[in-house]
C-alpha cells in the first residue's frame, strides 16, 4: 500500500498544478471527444486550435487475493499486487493537415516481494489529416481491436483493471509498428484499415493465447504481418456499435501459422444507466507447429499448447446513484451552480456509479487432436465483478471492486484460483 500512498501524494500535487495551469490557459482543457484509434486525453490535439498540447493519464492499483493465485500466464500484469502507470502525450500540429505525436509510457508493477517489473515504452507516429473520408497514420500506434485497446484511460472503464476478456483473449495495450488508414463513410459511420508487423510466436503462452505475441512496439519482425480493420457506428442516440478484427500471418524458424480474431461491442447510456456488451471469437491453425517452436526456444521440455479455437464475452450494467444521494443539489446543475469547485472536486461533475459485469472466456475451446495428451495451461474462466466508481470531477476516478473468479481448470499445483479485491485511482489531463 506504500506505493498507493506515494501515488496519492504525487497525484494531489499534480492535479493542483494542472488546475493552476488550466486557469492560466497554459494547458488546454479536455473536450472529451475522441479521434479514431485514440482515447480521450490522447485526442486533445485534434479538437483544439493550439499547435502544441500536453496531455496524459495516471493510475495506481492495489489487488488483494483470496485463495490461490494463477501465475501460469507468466505475465505479471495478470497477477500483480500493485501497479503504477503514468503516460504523457505530446502532440504538435504544424499544419492543419499534419499531427506529429509522441507518447511516453512508464509502468511499474510488482507481486509483493517475489517479482517486479518496470517498463518504459515510447509511441511515435505522424497523422496526415487529408479529408474526412481518408486519413493516414504512420508509426507505432494502437491496433483497432476490442474496446479497451483504444479506450485504455482509467475514466473510460469501470473496473480497476481491464476486463479479463480484453486482457486474455483480446490483447489490451496492443501498440505496434504499422500503417493505418481511416476516415468516415458517413457522418455516423467510421472505418479503419491497417497493416502491422507480425506477432512473435516464440513468446506465446497457452494460458493467454496470442497476448504475449504483441511484444515491444519498437521491435522489428517482418517475417509475418497483421492486417486489422474495423467499423464504428454512432447514429443511434448515446449508443456506439463497433465491429473489428485482425488476421495475422505468423512465420518463424520454418513454422507458419495463421490467426484470426473478431470482436464486436455495443455501448449505451440512458439517463443514469450505462450498458456494455462485447463478444469475441478467434482461431489459430498449425498449433502443433507452434508447440514445437515454443518447445525449441524454451528451457522447459514441453512446449506451449495454444487453443485452436478461443472465445470471450462480457456484459456490464452500471447505474449512477449520486443523484439519489444528492437530492438537495440544484437539478440539472451546471458549472455555475452553487457547490464546491477546486482542483479535485467539481460539484456538477460528481458521479457515483455502481456496476456489475459478467465475463466468460476459454483459451482452449478447441484443441488440436495431436496435442490432447500434452500438458496445457488453460484459462477457462467465468468472472463476476461488482464494484463502484467515484468521480469527484469528470477526469478523476476512485475505483473499487470485488471479483468472483471460477477458473474451471486447476492450477499446476492442483488448487483452484481464488477471488480478488481491487482498489484503484486514476486521472486524465
C-alpha positions as CSV (number, residue, x, y, z in Angstrom):
1,X,0.0,0.0,0.0
2,X,3.0,2.4,0.4
3,X,3.1,2.7,-3.4
4,X,-0.5,3.8,-3.5
5,X,0.1,6.4,-0.7
6,X,3.0,7.8,-2.6
7,X,0.9,7.9,-5.8
8,X,-1.9,9.8,-3.9
9,X,0.5,12.5,-2.7
10,X,2.0,13.0,-6.2
11,X,-1.5,12.9,-7.7
12,X,-2.7,15.7,-5.4
13,X,0.3,17.9,-6.2
14,X,0.0,17.2,-9.9
15,X,-3.8,17.9,-10.1
16,X,-3.2,21.2,-8.2
17,X,-0.6,22.2,-10.7
18,X,-2.8,21.3,-13.6
19,X,-5.7,23.3,-12.2
20,X,-3.5,26.3,-11.9
21,X,-2.2,25.9,-15.5
22,X,-5.8,25.5,-16.8
23,X,-6.8,28.7,-15.1
24,X,-3.9,30.4,-16.8
25,X,-4.9,28.8,-20.1
26,X,-1.4,27.3,-20.5
27,X,-2.8,23.8,-20.8
28,X,-5.8,23.2,-22.9
29,X,-8.8,21.7,-21.2
30,X,-10.2,18.3,-22.3
31,X,-13.0,18.2,-24.8
32,X,-14.0,14.6,-24.1
33,X,-14.0,13.9,-27.9
34,X,-12.1,11.0,-29.4
35,X,-10.1,10.7,-32.6
36,X,-10.1,7.3,-34.4
37,X,-7.9,4.9,-32.6
38,X,-7.2,7.2,-29.6
39,X,-8.7,7.6,-26.1
40,X,-9.9,11.0,-24.7
41,X,-6.6,12.6,-23.4
42,X,-4.6,11.4,-26.4
43,X,-7.1,13.0,-28.8
44,X,-6.8,16.5,-27.3
45,X,-4.7,17.9,-30.2
46,X,-7.4,17.1,-32.7
47,X,-10.0,19.3,-31.0
48,X,-8.2,22.5,-30.2
49,X,-6.8,25.4,-32.1
50,X,-3.5,25.1,-30.3
51,X,-0.5,23.9,-32.3
52,X,1.0,22.1,-29.3
53,X,-0.7,20.1,-26.5
54,X,0.4,18.1,-23.5
55,X,-1.9,15.5,-22.0
56,X,-1.9,12.1,-20.5
57,X,-3.1,9.9,-17.6
58,X,-2.0,8.2,-14.5
59,X,-3.3,5.3,-12.4
60,X,-2.4,3.3,-9.4
61,X,-3.9,-0.1,-8.4
62,X,-3.8,-2.4,-5.4
63,X,-5.0,-6.0,-5.5
64,X,-5.6,-8.5,-2.7
65,X,-6.1,-12.2,-3.5
66,X,-8.3,-14.5,-1.6
67,X,-7.1,-18.1,-2.2
68,X,-4.7,-19.4,-4.8
69,X,-3.1,-17.1,-7.4
70,X,-2.8,-18.0,-11.0
71,X,0.7,-17.3,-12.3
72,X,0.7,-19.8,-15.2
73,X,0.5,-17.0,-17.7
74,X,4.0,-15.9,-16.7
75,X,2.6,-12.4,-17.3
76,X,2.9,-10.2,-14.2
77,X,0.2,-7.8,-15.3
78,X,-2.3,-10.6,-14.7
79,X,-1.3,-11.5,-11.1
80,X,0.4,-8.3,-9.7
81,X,-0.5,-6.9,-6.3
82,X,0.5,-3.2,-7.1
83,X,0.8,-1.2,-10.2
84,X,1.6,2.5,-11.0
85,X,1.3,3.8,-14.5
86,X,2.0,7.2,-15.9
87,X,1.6,8.2,-19.6
88,X,2.4,11.6,-21.2
89,X,1.3,12.6,-24.7
90,X,3.0,15.4,-26.6
91,X,1.4,16.5,-29.9
92,X,2.4,19.1,-32.4
93,X,0.2,20.3,-35.2
94,X,2.5,22.5,-37.5
95,X,-0.2,22.4,-40.3
96,X,-4.0,21.7,-40.1
97,X,-3.4,18.5,-42.1
98,X,-0.4,17.2,-40.0
99,X,-0.1,16.0,-36.4
100,X,3.2,14.8,-35.0
101,X,2.5,12.7,-31.9
102,X,4.8,11.2,-29.2
103,X,3.8,9.2,-26.1
104,X,6.0,8.1,-23.2
105,X,4.5,5.1,-21.3
106,X,6.1,4.3,-17.9
107,X,4.8,1.5,-15.7
108,X,6.0,-0.2,-12.5
109,X,4.3,-3.3,-11.1
110,X,5.1,-6.0,-8.5
111,X,3.9,-9.2,-7.0
112,X,4.8,-8.4,-3.4
113,X,8.5,-9.1,-2.9
114,X,8.5,-12.0,-5.3
115,X,8.5,-10.4,-8.7
116,X,8.7,-6.8,-10.1
117,X,8.8,-5.2,-13.5
118,X,9.5,-1.7,-14.9
119,X,8.5,-0.8,-18.4
120,X,9.3,2.3,-20.4
121,X,8.0,2.4,-23.9
122,X,7.6,5.2,-26.5
123,X,4.9,5.6,-29.1
124,X,5.6,7.8,-32.1
125,X,3.5,8.5,-35.2
126,X,2.7,11.1,-37.9
127,X,-1.0,11.6,-38.7
128,X,-1.9,13.0,-42.2
129,X,-5.4,14.5,-42.0
130,X,-6.2,14.5,-45.7
131,X,-10.0,14.6,-45.6
132,X,-13.0,13.4,-43.5
133,X,-13.2,10.3,-45.7
134,X,-9.5,9.3,-45.8
135,X,-6.5,9.9,-43.4
136,X,-3.1,8.2,-43.0
137,X,-1.2,7.3,-39.8
138,X,2.4,6.1,-39.9
139,X,4.4,4.8,-36.9
140,X,3.7,3.0,-33.7
141,X,0.1,3.2,-32.6
142,X,-2.8,1.2,-31.1
143,X,-4.3,-1.7,-33.0
144,X,-8.1,-1.3,-33.6
145,X,-9.4,-4.3,-31.7
146,X,-12.0,-4.7,-29.0
147,X,-13.0,-1.7,-26.9
148,X,-10.3,-1.2,-24.2
149,X,-7.3,-1.1,-26.6
150,X,-8.4,2.3,-27.9
151,X,-10.1,3.4,-24.6
152,X,-7.5,2.5,-22.0
153,X,-7.5,5.7,-19.9
154,X,-8.9,4.9,-16.4
155,X,-12.0,7.1,-16.6
156,X,-13.2,5.2,-19.7
157,X,-14.0,1.8,-18.0
158,X,-15.4,0.8,-14.6
159,X,-13.1,-1.9,-13.2
160,X,-9.8,-1.2,-11.5
161,X,-8.1,-3.4,-14.1
162,X,-9.2,-4.0,-17.7
163,X,-11.8,-6.7,-18.3
164,X,-10.3,-10.3,-18.4
165,X,-11.7,-10.9,-21.9
166,X,-9.8,-7.8,-23.1
167,X,-6.6,-8.9,-21.4
168,X,-6.5,-12.6,-22.2
169,X,-8.5,-13.1,-25.4
170,X,-8.2,-9.6,-26.9
171,X,-4.7,-8.3,-26.0
172,X,-5.1,-4.9,-24.5
173,X,-2.4,-2.2,-24.7
174,X,-1.5,-3.5,-28.2
175,X,0.7,-0.9,-29.7
176,X,2.6,-1.9,-32.9
177,X,4.5,-0.6,-35.8
178,X,2.4,-0.1,-38.9
179,X,0.3,1.9,-41.3
180,X,-3.2,2.9,-40.5
181,X,-5.8,4.4,-42.9
182,X,-9.1,5.7,-41.5
183,X,-12.0,8.1,-42.1
184,X,-15.8,8.4,-42.3
185,X,-18.1,6.7,-44.7
186,X,-20.9,9.0,-43.5
187,X,-21.5,11.3,-40.5
188,X,-22.1,8.4,-38.2
189,X,-20.0,5.6,-39.7
190,X,-16.2,5.5,-39.2
191,X,-13.9,2.9,-40.9
192,X,-10.2,1.9,-40.4
193,X,-7.9,-0.5,-42.2
194,X,-4.3,-1.1,-41.0
195,X,-1.2,-3.2,-41.7
196,X,1.2,-4.0,-38.8
197,X,4.3,-6.2,-38.4
198,X,3.9,-9.8,-37.4
199,X,3.4,-11.4,-34.0
200,X,6.3,-13.1,-32.2
201,X,5.4,-16.7,-31.8
202,X,8.4,-17.6,-29.6
203,X,6.8,-15.9,-26.6
204,X,3.3,-17.3,-26.8
205,X,1.7,-18.9,-23.8
206,X,-1.3,-21.3,-23.8
207,X,-3.0,-19.5,-20.8
208,X,-3.1,-16.2,-22.7
209,X,-3.3,-17.3,-26.4
210,X,-1.7,-14.5,-28.6
211,X,-1.4,-11.9,-25.9
212,X,2.4,-12.2,-25.5
213,X,3.0,-12.2,-29.2
214,X,2.3,-8.5,-29.3
215,X,5.7,-7.6,-27.8
216,X,7.6,-4.3,-27.8
217,X,6.3,-2.0,-30.5
218,X,9.8,-0.9,-31.4
219,X,11.0,-4.4,-32.3
220,X,11.2,-5.2,-35.9
221,X,9.5,-8.5,-37.0
222,X,8.8,-8.5,-40.7
223,X,8.7,-12.3,-41.0
224,X,5.0,-12.1,-40.8
225,X,2.3,-9.4,-40.8
226,X,-1.0,-8.4,-39.1
227,X,-4.0,-7.0,-41.0
228,X,-6.5,-5.0,-38.9
229,X,-9.8,-3.3,-39.8
230,X,-12.9,-2.0,-38.1
231,X,-16.2,-0.1,-38.4
232,X,-17.9,2.1,-35.7
233,X,-21.5,3.4,-35.9
234,X,-22.8,6.2,-33.7
235,X,-26.1,7.0,-35.4
236,X,-28.3,5.9,-32.5
237,X,-28.5,8.4,-29.7
238,X,-26.0,7.8,-26.9
239,X,-25.0,4.5,-28.5
240,X,-21.8,3.1,-30.0
241,X,-21.7,0.0,-32.2
242,X,-18.4,-1.4,-33.4
243,X,-17.0,-4.4,-35.1
244,X,-13.3,-5.0,-35.7
245,X,-10.9,-7.8,-36.3
246,X,-7.3,-8.9,-37.1
247,X,-5.8,-11.5,-39.4
248,X,-2.1,-12.4,-38.6
249,X,0.4,-14.4,-40.6
250,X,2.9,-15.9,-38.1
251,X,6.2,-17.1,-39.6
252,X,9.3,-18.0,-37.7
253,X,12.1,-20.6,-37.9
254,X,10.3,-22.7,-40.6
255,X,6.9,-22.6,-38.8
256,X,4.0,-20.9,-40.4
257,X,0.6,-20.3,-38.8
258,X,-2.4,-18.1,-39.3
259,X,-4.5,-16.4,-36.6
260,X,-7.8,-14.5,-36.7
261,X,-9.7,-12.6,-34.1
262,X,-13.1,-10.9,-34.5
263,X,-14.7,-8.6,-31.9
264,X,-17.9,-6.6,-31.7
265,X,-19.3,-4.4,-28.9
266,X,-22.2,-2.1,-28.1
267,X,-22.2,0.7,-25.6
268,X,-25.2,2.7,-24.5
269,X,-26.1,5.4,-21.9
270,X,-29.6,6.1,-20.9
271,X,-30.2,8.7,-18.1
272,X,-28.2,7.4,-15.1
273,X,-27.8,3.9,-16.7
274,X,-24.9,2.6,-18.8
275,X,-24.8,-0.7,-20.7
276,X,-21.9,-2.5,-22.3
277,X,-21.6,-5.9,-24.1
278,X,-18.7,-7.3,-26.0
279,X,-18.1,-10.6,-27.8
280,X,-15.0,-12.1,-29.5
281,X,-14.0,-15.3,-31.2
282,X,-10.7,-16.4,-32.6
283,X,-8.7,-19.2,-34.0
284,X,-5.1,-20.3,-34.8
285,X,-4.1,-23.1,-37.2
286,X,-0.9,-25.2,-37.0
287,X,-0.9,-25.1,-33.2
288,X,1.2,-28.3,-33.4
289,X,3.9,-26.3,-35.3
290,X,3.7,-23.6,-32.7
291,X,4.1,-26.2,-29.9
292,X,7.3,-27.5,-31.4
293,X,8.6,-23.9,-31.9
294,X,7.9,-22.9,-28.3
295,X,9.5,-26.2,-27.1
296,X,12.7,-25.5,-29.0
297,X,13.1,-21.9,-27.7
298,X,12.1,-22.8,-24.1
299,X,14.2,-24.2,-21.3
300,X,11.3,-26.5,-20.5
301,X,11.0,-29.9,-22.0
302,X,7.4,-29.2,-23.1
303,X,6.2,-26.5,-25.4
304,X,3.1,-24.4,-25.2
305,X,-0.3,-25.8,-26.4
306,X,-2.3,-23.0,-27.9
307,X,-6.0,-23.2,-28.4
308,X,-7.2,-23.9,-32.0
309,X,-10.4,-22.0,-31.1
310,X,-11.0,-19.4,-28.4
311,X,-13.8,-17.1,-27.3
312,X,-14.6,-14.5,-24.8
313,X,-17.5,-12.2,-24.0
314,X,-18.9,-10.0,-21.2
315,X,-21.9,-7.9,-20.3
316,X,-21.9,-5.0,-17.9
317,X,-24.6,-2.7,-16.3
318,X,-23.9,0.4,-14.4
319,X,-26.1,2.9,-12.6
320,X,-25.1,6.4,-11.2
321,X,-26.6,6.6,-7.7
322,X,-25.2,10.1,-6.9
323,X,-28.4,12.0,-7.9
324,X,-30.4,9.9,-5.3
325,X,-27.8,10.8,-2.6
326,X,-27.7,14.5,-3.6
327,X,-31.4,15.4,-4.0
328,X,-30.8,18.8,-2.4
329,X,-28.4,19.9,-5.2
330,X,-29.8,22.1,-7.9
331,X,-31.4,19.8,-10.5
332,X,-29.7,20.0,-13.8
333,X,-26.9,22.0,-12.2
334,X,-24.1,23.4,-14.4
335,X,-20.7,24.9,-13.9
336,X,-22.3,28.0,-12.4
337,X,-24.3,26.1,-9.9
338,X,-23.5,26.6,-6.2
339,X,-21.2,24.0,-4.9
340,X,-17.7,23.2,-4.1
341,X,-15.2,23.5,-7.0
342,X,-11.4,23.2,-6.8
343,X,-8.6,21.1,-8.3
344,X,-10.1,17.9,-7.0
345,X,-13.9,18.5,-7.0
346,X,-16.4,20.0,-9.3
347,X,-19.9,19.6,-7.8
348,X,-21.7,19.5,-11.2
349,X,-19.5,16.6,-12.4
350,X,-19.7,14.3,-9.4
351,X,-20.8,10.8,-10.2
352,X,-21.1,7.6,-8.1
353,X,-21.8,4.7,-10.5
354,X,-22.2,1.1,-9.2
355,X,-21.8,-1.7,-11.6
356,X,-21.8,-5.5,-12.2
357,X,-20.0,-7.3,-15.0
358,X,-20.3,-10.9,-16.1
359,X,-17.4,-12.4,-18.1
360,X,-16.8,-15.8,-19.8
361,X,-13.7,-16.9,-21.7
362,X,-11.9,-20.0,-22.8
363,X,-8.4,-20.1,-24.4
364,X,-8.9,-23.7,-25.4
365,X,-12.4,-24.1,-26.8
366,X,-10.8,-26.3,-29.4
367,X,-7.5,-28.2,-29.2
368,X,-5.5,-30.0,-32.0
369,X,-6.2,-33.7,-31.5
370,X,-2.4,-34.3,-31.8
371,X,-1.8,-32.2,-28.7
372,X,-4.5,-33.5,-26.3
373,X,-2.0,-35.6,-24.4
374,X,0.4,-32.7,-23.8
375,X,0.4,-30.5,-20.6
376,X,-1.6,-27.3,-21.2
377,X,-2.3,-24.2,-19.2
378,X,-5.9,-23.2,-19.9
379,X,-7.8,-20.1,-18.9
380,X,-11.4,-21.4,-18.8
381,X,-12.8,-18.6,-16.7
382,X,-16.1,-17.2,-15.5
383,X,-15.8,-14.0,-13.6
384,X,-18.5,-11.8,-11.9
385,X,-17.3,-8.4,-10.8
386,X,-19.2,-6.0,-8.6
387,X,-18.0,-2.5,-7.7
388,X,-18.3,1.2,-7.6
389,X,-16.6,4.3,-9.0
390,X,-16.4,7.8,-7.5
391,X,-15.8,10.7,-9.9
392,X,-15.2,13.9,-7.9
393,X,-14.8,15.5,-11.3
394,X,-15.0,14.2,-14.8
395,X,-11.3,13.4,-15.3
396,X,-10.7,11.8,-11.9
397,X,-11.9,8.4,-10.6
398,X,-11.5,6.3,-7.5
399,X,-12.5,2.7,-8.1
400,X,-13.1,-0.4,-6.1
401,X,-14.5,-3.8,-7.0
402,X,-14.6,-7.5,-5.9
403,X,-14.2,-10.2,-8.5
404,X,-15.6,-13.7,-8.1
405,X,-13.5,-16.0,-10.2
406,X,-14.2,-19.5,-11.3
407,X,-11.4,-20.9,-13.5
408,X,-12.7,-24.4,-14.2
409,X,-9.2,-25.8,-14.8
410,X,-7.0,-26.4,-11.7
411,X,-3.6,-24.7,-11.4
412,X,-0.4,-26.8,-11.8
413,X,-0.4,-27.4,-8.0
414,X,-3.9,-28.8,-8.1
415,X,-5.5,-25.8,-6.4
416,X,-8.2,-23.6,-7.9
417,X,-7.9,-19.9,-8.5
418,X,-9.2,-17.5,-5.7
419,X,-11.2,-14.3,-5.8
420,X,-9.8,-10.7,-5.9
421,X,-10.4,-7.4,-4.2
422,X,-9.2,-4.4,-6.2
423,X,-8.7,-0.7,-5.3
424,X,-7.6,2.0,-7.8
425,X,-7.2,5.6,-8.5
426,X,-6.9,7.2,-12.0
427,X,-7.0,10.6,-13.7
428,X,-6.5,12.1,-17.2
429,X,-5.4,15.6,-18.1
